[in-house]
């Protein structure tokens, strides 16, 4: 379009000049006592030159007027370029580990730096590496005050960085306080929730941790398996930390319903019940759980329960033998319950089966104690010795398996069968 316009003007000018060349005419300008007479061509040329001169004078005057502002703009651009260069050099020194030099570079010309927040965060990191925590906090405060008003995203980023630095510096309580403050502002932010969950786990704030997990699980701060593992750990520890039966029952009730079905949580609950001598309640809970799912951990606890009716306990445990005839924990449980019922022969038979399986050190201890209670001290000493040797052998095998995992799959092919059980009622 511009080309066509220039072409049109050039053609028009050419046609006009041709016409003037054929009939130049004249221009008369008269003002007493002066008069100017010239041809139209010369007049047009003089008018054009005058316009150019006037235009150039106007441009020169404009340049002179705007010169100070231009100098200031150039100075601002130069300062900005210098500030960015300091940022680049400071980050390089940070990567190289020159903390002091990096800190000096990063804090130069902050007023001219469009990346001032980044500089201050990096300077705070360098100050932390020098263990100057006060200077680190000063840099973080200064970063949070930049802007008018500060951006919410910037505030959040600075807060997360502060929480991370405090945690890395071992300032767990300060980091936890920061994470709590951030979670009030952004309760669905995954990074904040991950930090809060980690810090609550580290400080063993189990009840608060369960509450946080329940409120943030739908926002997926962690993968499902990790979140479930942490939730189970928190529930288990919360129950175990109960200092009286009322607190225990309260903690049990506040747990999510899904936790009431987990073996580890049930086991922790029942162990704590036993600690408060609530054996009947523990037996009811264990029996209900074992009817729904088999668990060696739960059956091991069941053998430690001492209810008002040990015979009923023994009878229920015997009902499980059909499906688990060689399970060492069930053998140990049967042995313990037989001892409670003063069935010494039965207890010896079941404990010997557990000992023969060789994977239950507590069975050796129970069997040795049984022999001691029957004044069979020599036999008790031999069993103590065998139990100690078995314990040492198991530790050696675990170490070997860690060094050579292929042995584990080979060992899994070996199955230990318990001998047939024979005992008499005469030993009661």
Buried (B, 14 or more C-beta within 10 A) or exposed (E): EEEEEEEEEEEEEEEEEEEBEEEEEEBEEEEEEEEEEBEBBEBBEEEEEEEEEEEEEEEEEEEEEEEEEEEEEEEEEEBBEBBBEBBEBBBEBBEEEBBEBBBBBBBBBBEBBEBBBBBBBBBBBBBBBEEBBEBBBBBBEBBBEBEEEBEEEBBBBBBBBBBBBBBEBEBEEBBBBBBBEBBEEBBEBEBBBBBBBBBBBEBEBBBBBBBBBEEBBEEEBBEEEEBBEBBBBBBBBBBBBBEEBEBBBEBBEBBBEEBBEBBBBBBBBBBBBBEBEBBBBBBBBBBEBBEEEBBBBBBBBBBBBBBEEBEEBBEBBBEBBEEBBBBBBBBBBBBBBBBBBEBBBBBBBBBBBBBBBBEBBBBBBBBBBBBBEBEBEEBBEEBBEBBEEBEEEBEEEEEEBEEEEEEEEEEEEEEEEBEEBEBEEEBE
